Amino acid sequence: MRENQLYLLIADVVLTLHFAIAVFVVAGLVLVIIGNLCNWRWVNNLWFRLAHIGAIVVVMTETLRAPGLEGRIRFPAMDSAKNLVRYLDE
């Protein structure tokens, strides 16, 4: 695997993890609200709530400490215009 492809793969993994965490945060909030209205007991489970709060803290920390992490990984892989054109053609 070429070095450029490795950077792109790592950037894709970072982007996917960020997206999954964001979906969990938003969906978790919706589930807690709906679950409490419907008297679902599992939405108040300690482990679910701790995981949800933990995900919120991760998102806040990433926002403050590493904005644009995925882009900083992805764009060094495109060290020339030729690589950028090749990437866009894929």
CYANA upper distance limits for C-alpha pairs under 8 A (distance plus 0.5 A):
  1 MET  CA      5 GLN  CA      6.87
  1 MET  CA      6 LEU  CA      7.11
  2 ARG  CA      6 LEU  CA      6.87
  3 GLU  CA      7 TYR  CA      6.89
  3 GLU  CA     77 ALA  CA      7.93
  4 ASN  CA      8 LEU  CA      6.81
  4 ASN  CA     76 PRO  CA      8.48
  4 ASN  CA     77 ALA  CA      4.96
  4 ASN  CA     78 MET  CA      7.51
  5 GLN  CA      9 LEU  CA      6.56
  5 GLN  CA     77 ALA  CA      7.82
  6 LEU  CA     10 ILE  CA      6.67
  7 TYR  CA     11 ALA  CA      6.59
  7 TYR  CA     73 ILE  CA      6.56
  7 TYR  CA     74 ARG  CA      6.43
  7 TYR  CA     76 PRO  CA      8.26
  7 TYR  CA     77 ALA  CA      6.25
  8 LEU  CA     12 ASP  CA      6.63
  8 LEU  CA     73 ILE  CA      7.80
  8 LEU  CA     74 ARG  CA      5.81
  8 LEU  CA     77 ALA  CA      7.18
  9 LEU  CA     13 VAL  CA      6.75
 10 ILE  CA     14 VAL  CA      6.71
 10 ILE  CA     73 ILE  CA      7.81
 10 ILE  CA     74 ARG  CA      8.45
 11 ALA  CA     15 LEU  CA      6.61
 11 ALA  CA     70 GLU  CA      5.49
 11 ALA  CA     71 GLY  CA      7.75
 11 ALA  CA     73 ILE  CA      6.03
 11 ALA  CA     74 ARG  CA      5.86
 12 ASP  CA     16 THR  CA      6.57
 12 ASP  CA     70 GLU  CA      8.00
 13 VAL  CA     17 LEU  CA      6.66
 14 VAL  CA     18 HIS  CA      6.66
 14 VAL  CA     69 LEU  CA      8.40
 14 VAL  CA     70 GLU  CA      6.50
 15 LEU  CA     19 PHE  CA      6.65
 15 LEU  CA     70 GLU  CA      6.50
 16 THR  CA     20 ALA  CA      6.63
 17 LEU  CA     21 ILE  CA      6.66
 18 HIS  CA     22 ALA  CA      6.66
 18 HIS  CA     59 VAL  CA      8.48
 19 PHE  CA     23 VAL  CA      6.65
 20 ALA  CA     24 PHE  CA      6.69
 21 ILE  CA     25 VAL  CA      6.72
 21 ILE  CA     55 ALA  CA      6.79
 21 ILE  CA     59 VAL  CA      7.98
 22 ALA  CA     26 VAL  CA      6.76
 22 ALA  CA     55 ALA  CA      8.48
 22 ALA  CA     59 VAL  CA      7.83
 23 VAL  CA     27 ALA  CA      6.30
 24 PHE  CA     28 GLY  CA      6.06
 24 PHE  CA     52 HIS  CA      7.89
 24 PHE  CA     55 ALA  CA      8.03
 25 VAL  CA     29 LEU  CA      6.77
 25 VAL  CA     52 HIS  CA      6.72
 25 VAL  CA     55 ALA  CA      6.81
 25 VAL  CA     56 ILE  CA      6.72
 26 VAL  CA     30 VAL  CA      6.90
 27 ALA  CA     31 LEU  CA      6.52
 28 GLY  CA     32 VAL  CA      6.56
 28 GLY  CA     52 HIS  CA      7.00
 29 LEU  CA     33 ILE  CA      6.81
 30 VAL  CA     34 ILE  CA      6.61
 31 LEU  CA     35 GLY  CA      5.95
 31 LEU  CA     43 VAL  CA      7.43
 32 VAL  CA     36 ASN  CA      6.49
 32 VAL  CA     43 VAL  CA      5.85
 32 VAL  CA     44 ASN  CA      7.87
 33 ILE  CA     37 LEU  CA      6.91
 34 ILE  CA     38 CYS  CA      6.65
 35 GLY  CA     39 ASN  CA      6.29
 35 GLY  CA     40 TRP  CA      5.25
 35 GLY  CA     41 ARG  CA      7.96
 35 GLY  CA     43 VAL  CA      6.39
 36 ASN  CA     40 TRP  CA      6.48
 36 ASN  CA     41 ARG  CA      8.16
 36 ASN  CA     43 VAL  CA      7.64
 36 ASN  CA     44 ASN  CA      8.46
 40 TRP  CA     44 ASN  CA      8.48
 41 ARG  CA     45 ASN  CA      7.49
 42 TRP  CA     48 PHE  CA      8.31
 43 VAL  CA     48 PHE  CA      7.32
 43 VAL  CA     49 ARG  CA      7.84
 44 ASN  CA     48 PHE  CA      7.67
 44 ASN  CA     49 ARG  CA      6.98
 45 ASN  CA     49 ARG  CA      6.71
 46 LEU  CA     50 LEU  CA      6.51
 47 TRP  CA     51 ALA  CA      6.53
 48 PHE  CA     52 HIS  CA      6.63
 49 ARG  CA     53 ILE  CA      6.60
 50 LEU  CA     54 GLY  CA      6.41
 51 ALA  CA     55 ALA  CA      6.63
 52 HIS  CA     56 ILE  CA      6.83
 53 ILE  CA     57 VAL  CA      6.74
 54 GLY  CA     58 VAL  CA      6.72
 55 ALA  CA     59 VAL  CA      6.76
 56 ILE  CA     60 MET  CA      6.71
 57 VAL  CA     61 THR  CA      6.48
 58 VAL  CA     62 GLU  CA      6.54
 59 VAL  CA     63 THR  CA      6.60
 60 MET  CA     64 LEU  CA      6.79
 61 THR  CA     65 ARG  CA      6.34
 61 THR  CA     66 ALA  CA      8.27
 62 GLU  CA     66 ALA  CA      5.54
 62 GLU  CA     67 PRO  CA      6.99
 63 THR  CA     67 PRO  CA      5.78
 68 GLY  CA     72 ARG  CA      6.71
 69 LEU  CA     73 ILE  CA      6.85
 70 GLU  CA     74 ARG  CA      6.57
 71 GLY  CA     75 PHE  CA      6.38
 72 ARG  CA     76 PRO  CA      7.36
 73 ILE  CA     77 ALA  CA      7.81
 74 ARG  CA     78 MET  CA      7.80
 75 PHE  CA     79 ASP  CA      7.85
 78 MET  CA     83 ASN  CA      5.75
 78 MET  CA     84 LEU  CA      6.03
 79 ASP  CA     83 ASN  CA      7.20
 79 ASP  CA     84 LEU  CA      8.37
 80 SER  CA     84 LEU  CA      7.03
 81 ALA  CA     85 VAL  CA      6.70
 82 LYS  CA     86 ARG  CA      6.70
 83 ASN  CA     87 TYR  CA      6.55
 84 LEU  CA     88 LEU  CA      6.71
 85 VAL  CA     89 ASP  CA      6.70
 86 ARG  CA     90 GLU  CA      7.04
